[in-house]
Amino acid sequence: MTDSIMSKAATMEIPINSNGDTGTLPEDDSLEQAAKLQWSLNEKVGSSRGTRDLQQVMVSGPNLNETNIVSGGYGGTAEGIIPTSSIKGSGMHHSSSSSSMTAEEATRGVAVEKLELMKKWGLNTYKCTKQMISERFGRGSRTVDLELEAQIEVLRDTKRKYENVLRLARALTNHFYSMVQTQHALGDTFADLSQKSPELRDEFGYNAETQKLLCKNGETLLGAINFFVSSINTLVNKTMEDTLMTIKMYENARLEFDAYRSDLEELSMGPRDAVAMARIDTAQQQYQVHKDKYERLRSDVTIKLKFLEENKVKVMHKQLLLFHNAISAYFAGNQQQLEQTLKQFNIKLRPPGADKPSWLEEQ
């Protein structure tokens, strides 16, 4: 109200007489009285409001958490006032929300990756199953390497025969071990009887010495047979098995290669629109990937079969010679030749009376 009155007073026309003197204004007295009245009212209201504000500040004190930041210049509107507490809260909320969004994105990425892998696995399994059923019922074609297939079949047959040799050699070891233990017990019994039967001391003594000698030679022969069995077991269940595992991988790669080859042939015989051409390009890429894998594993199988054959001949030559010399020396009663055979093949026997169980007992 004061501003309006002052503005009105400032903009009021001032009449000037013809001689240059200002005329008397009838409104001057009323304006002056209104201004004085408004000034006294403002003084009273201002003093009372200032007193209340001072008392409130002295009682409560300033609250730093509710400090306001005023944007804009002096006399700006209340729209630019931003509480600092809201700034702090919004910053913390933004930080926590960004971290949670990052975690959610990482989890979503892992889930999408697993889903994509599952999708590829399912599609590959479907194609391979379809190809296998088609081959079994004679409706599908398969890639055949006649020379390699013949070598694989020979290896499987050789493994079956060597497994039979291993089974018989273990049976011989079990029976011979029982005979040696019987000879050892019989020799102890003859020695005990030679002490308790003076009239038959010499006869029991001869037989006790013979059984102890046979038991000693039998333990030497058992060492040779155990070495033979251990070498055959390594050849059959490790070397041959490793090659057969590679052959299994090769056969799976061959099945996948034929499955994607058949899929590419079916697409090539279909329409040649834009969608079909895109599918043909994808099938061509998959076909090339599985073809490279198939050829690589075929090369690995060929190399392993070659080295396996060389290793088998070398190992069996040594082991068959050991088995023949040890058996011949034992049944000929040639203890010196039997011991020489074990030295020739670097076979060390378990010391007599040792508590450690033998190889046969561990089986």
Secondary structure as GFF3:
##gff-version 3
##sequence-region A 1 363
A	DSSP	alpha_helix	2	11	.	.	.	ID=ss1
A	DSSP	alpha_helix	28	60	.	.	.	ID=ss2
A	DSSP	three_ten_helix	64	66	.	.	.	ID=ss3
A	DSSP	beta_strand	68	70	.	.	.	ID=ss4
A	DSSP	three_ten_helix	78	80	.	.	.	ID=ss5
A	DSSP	beta_strand	81	83	.	.	.	ID=ss6
A	DSSP	alpha_helix	84	136	.	.	.	ID=ss7
A	DSSP	alpha_helix	146	196	.	.	.	ID=ss8
A	DSSP	three_ten_helix	198	200	.	.	.	ID=ss9
A	DSSP	alpha_helix	201	234	.	.	.	ID=ss10
A	DSSP	pi_helix	235	240	.	.	.	ID=ss11
A	DSSP	alpha_helix	241	268	.	.	.	ID=ss12
A	DSSP	alpha_helix	274	331	.	.	.	ID=ss13
A	DSSP	alpha_helix	335	344	.	.	.	ID=ss14
A	DSSP	alpha_helix	359	362	.	.	.	ID=ss15
###
